[in-house]
Amino acid sequence: MDYAHIHQEDAEVYAAITGEDKRQAEGLELIPSENYVSLAVREAMASTLTNKYSEGYPGKRYYGGQEFTDNVERLAIARAKELFGAGFANVQPLGGANANIAAYMALMQPGDTILGMDLSHGGHLTHGHPVTYISKVFNFVRYGMKDVETGEIDYDALEATAKETRPKVILAGFSAYPRTLDWKRIADIAHGVDALAVADVAHIAGLIAGEALENPFMHGFDVLTTTTHKTLRGPRGGMILTRDDAEIAKKIDKAVFPGLQGGPHMHQIAAKAISFREALQPSFKTYARDVITNAQAMAEVFKAHGTRLLTGGTDNHLILADVWSSFNISGKDAEHRLDEAGITLNKNSIADDTRGPMDPSGIRFGTPALTTRGFNAEECKEVAELMISVLTNGDEKTITDARTRVKEMADAHPVPESFV
Ligand SMILES: *Cc1c(COP(=O)(O)O)cnc(C)c1O
């Protein structure tokens, strides 16, 4: 895209957009919740669908002129269902947070109890962090890991807490947990106390859709919430799926609109439909598998160097490293120093962190974006080695050398324009 009209009309915004384009092209993106979308997805987001009001659902709208918006939303729904083996999909949530809030509203009454992953063990803000409004509406109780070094969830404690607190929902999902969950065990525990099992797969949706990780629906989960822009490689947005329950589906539609949101963003829904079609291609299965292979290759390099990785490694696309104990550098300083070398990732609290949330002990990074650019396991290992050199030694020359090599590797792997 050349942004010719923005260039003509608004030099300030043009400078910001083209600056970001350059940053994304020249650096290495290791934030595990980010990815690169195709040009087809970007064109849909820039389409005239942004002009349209479509409150309601296909065939049941509050405004006229819905011939084409109905079609595009139906396409997105059908493809989402096919991708996840779901009986129902709502593709209107504006993001992952909205999807979670709408799901809570659909499945619970204010004051009801919900059992979710401990936030310091990898849960997301929307899983009831005290700074969120939603934490005041529902009663959040917690489960966590039995052993931080292996990442094993304490399923016995989860079960005991479920029996004791009788939650309406058991929530499984994470933003910073590198291991797989025993979906069946959690679904069984939920159903044993008459709770619904909800999986928030925002981070791993693409790995599930690409069949590189197990699908919670196959193990009895009732509802799945997700973002569409992380490993799923679609536009920024969210969605909610259910396995087969028509009653739950109806409640979810009502909770999203009119319960929580106004008019759906039809340009985003068109972009979702396109990205779902891309994810249905056989090549997406290869992508999903490579994301994990690449993350495991990076983890091996860090482990060989003696770095403390939380949970000891990774089963998915992300890695959590304790840089404070391993490199004697804080998470914030590590983020800053790697940024100078052209490597973008984020500081992250780790379980039992001895430091505060603004400058924690850990960093979190992953391979979805690098894999989209075509990096293989060997190249990911080299990126890990560059990271180790910069974390070990913050002098000018080390950082400049790393930056030069980062630029070369980035140039060798331009962001692909199409995935079909
Ligand atoms: C990213 C994420 C969300 C929130 O998604 P937004 O689109 O940023 O609102 C919710 N849950 C989990 C587990 C996430 O990782």
The ligand as an SDF file (V2000), in Angstrom:
LIG
                    3D

 15 15  0  0  0  0  0  0  0  0999 V2000
   -4.6850  -10.7540   24.3260 C   0  0  0  0  0  0  0  0  0  0  0  0
   -5.6030  -11.4650   25.2510 C   0  0  0  0  0  0  0  0  0  0  0  0
   -6.8790  -10.9660   25.5390 C   0  0  0  0  0  0  0  0  0  0  0  0
   -7.3370   -9.5800   25.1390 C   0  0  0  0  0  0  0  0  0  0  0  0
   -7.3610   -9.2960   23.8130 O   0  0  0  0  0  0  0  0  0  0  0  0
   -7.4740   -7.7500   23.3190 P   0  0  0  0  0  0  0  0  0  0  0  0
   -7.7900   -7.8990   21.8790 O   0  0  0  0  0  0  0  0  0  0  0  0
   -6.1720   -7.1100   23.6200 O   0  0  0  0  0  0  0  0  0  0  0  0
   -8.6040   -7.1350   24.0790 O   0  0  0  0  0  0  0  0  0  0  0  0
   -7.7060  -11.7500   26.3220 C   0  0  0  0  0  0  0  0  0  0  0  0
   -7.3150  -12.9370   26.8100 N   0  0  0  0  0  0  0  0  0  0  0  0
   -6.0820  -13.4320   26.5820 C   0  0  0  0  0  0  0  0  0  0  0  0
   -5.7030  -14.7540   27.1610 C   0  0  0  0  0  0  0  0  0  0  0  0
   -5.1920  -12.7050   25.8170 C   0  0  0  0  0  0  0  0  0  0  0  0
   -3.9540  -13.1980   25.6260 O   0  0  0  0  0  0  0  0  0  0  0  0
  1  2  1  0
  2  3  1  0
  2 14  2  0
  3  4  1  0
  3 10  2  0
  4  5  1  0
  5  6  1  0
  6  7  2  0
  6  8  1  0
  6  9  1  0
 10 11  1  0
 11 12  2  0
 12 13  1  0
 12 14  1  0
 14 15  1  0
M  END
$$$$
